[in-house]
Amino acid sequence: MNVESVSLDDSDVEKIAHLARLEISPDDIPEYVSNLTDILDLVEQMNAVDTAGVTPMAHPIDAVQRLRPDEVSEENQRDRFQRISPQVENGLFLVPKVIE
């Protein structure tokens, strides 16, 4: 498996930082170049792997979640709670408007 290396330069990192609205120190740019190049190389390695016969999985551990029965476990206490609520209308709780 021969994977071609992706290389970034200082101007690429500066463009990425600008698009992400990040302020980075010019002294840190070489480290960002190295780290981002390593990440892109890893992505290229993963893209080069032949996954044609691999079945997609939702989770790496093939486990089944235990489910409880979908049954009501508490009684409806809406009327009780609405009696102590500051404002109620037509069975609904009224709250102050917070978004204009």
C-alpha positions as CSV (number, residue, x, y, z in Angstrom):
1,M,0.0,0.0,0.0
2,N,1.7,3.1,-1.3
3,V,0.2,6.3,0.1
4,E,1.1,9.7,-1.3
5,S,2.0,12.3,1.4
6,V,0.0,15.4,1.7
7,S,2.1,18.4,2.5
8,L,0.9,21.8,3.7
9,D,2.9,25.0,3.9
10,D,2.7,28.1,6.1
11,S,0.3,29.9,3.8
12,D,-2.1,26.9,3.9
13,V,-2.2,27.0,7.7
14,E,-2.7,30.7,7.7
15,K,-5.7,30.3,5.3
16,I,-7.2,27.5,7.5
17,A,-6.8,29.7,10.6
18,H,-8.4,32.6,8.8
19,L,-11.4,30.4,7.6
20,A,-11.8,29.0,11.2
21,R,-11.5,32.5,12.6
22,L,-8.6,31.5,14.8
23,E,-5.7,33.7,15.7
24,I,-2.4,31.8,15.8
25,S,1.0,33.0,16.6
26,P,3.5,33.1,13.7
27,D,5.9,31.1,15.9
28,D,3.4,28.3,16.2
29,I,2.7,27.9,12.4
30,P,5.5,25.3,11.8
31,E,4.0,23.0,14.5
32,Y,0.6,23.4,13.0
33,V,2.0,22.6,9.6
34,S,3.5,19.4,11.0
35,N,0.5,18.3,13.0
36,L,-2.0,19.0,10.2
37,T,0.2,17.2,7.6
38,D,0.4,14.2,9.9
39,I,-3.4,14.2,10.3
40,L,-3.9,14.4,6.5
41,D,-1.4,11.6,5.9
42,L,-3.3,9.4,8.4
43,V,-6.6,10.2,6.5
44,E,-4.9,9.2,3.2
45,Q,-3.7,6.0,4.7
46,M,-7.2,5.1,5.9
47,N,-8.6,6.0,2.5
48,A,-6.2,3.7,0.8
49,V,-7.5,0.6,2.7
50,D,-9.7,-1.7,0.7
51,T,-13.0,-1.9,2.6
52,A,-15.0,-3.4,-0.3
53,G,-15.9,-6.6,1.7
54,V,-16.3,-5.1,5.1
55,T,-19.8,-4.8,6.5
56,P,-20.5,-1.4,8.1
57,M,-21.0,-1.5,11.8
58,A,-22.9,0.9,14.1
59,H,-20.5,0.2,16.9
60,P,-17.2,-1.7,17.2
61,I,-18.6,-4.0,19.9
62,D,-21.3,-6.2,18.6
63,A,-23.5,-5.9,21.6
64,V,-27.3,-5.7,22.1
65,Q,-28.7,-3.1,24.4
66,R,-30.9,-4.4,27.1
67,L,-34.3,-2.7,26.8
68,R,-36.9,-2.3,29.5
69,P,-40.6,-2.7,28.6
70,D,-42.2,0.6,27.5
71,E,-44.6,0.9,30.3
72,V,-45.9,3.8,32.3
73,S,-44.0,3.8,35.6
74,E,-45.4,7.0,37.2
75,E,-48.9,8.4,37.5
76,N,-49.9,11.5,35.6
77,Q,-49.5,14.4,38.1
78,R,-50.0,17.3,35.6
79,D,-53.0,18.7,37.5
80,R,-51.1,18.7,40.8
81,F,-48.1,20.5,39.3
82,Q,-50.2,23.0,37.4
83,R,-52.0,24.0,40.6
84,I,-48.7,25.3,41.9
85,S,-47.5,26.8,38.6
86,P,-47.6,30.6,38.3
87,Q,-49.4,30.6,34.9
88,V,-51.3,27.8,33.1
89,E,-53.6,28.0,30.1
90,N,-55.6,25.1,28.4
91,G,-53.5,22.5,30.3
92,L,-50.2,24.1,29.2
93,F,-47.5,25.8,31.3
94,L,-47.0,29.4,30.3
95,V,-43.4,30.7,30.5
96,P,-41.9,34.1,29.9
97,K,-40.8,34.8,26.3
98,V,-37.0,34.6,26.2
99,I,-36.4,34.9,22.4
100,E,-37.6,37.8,20.4
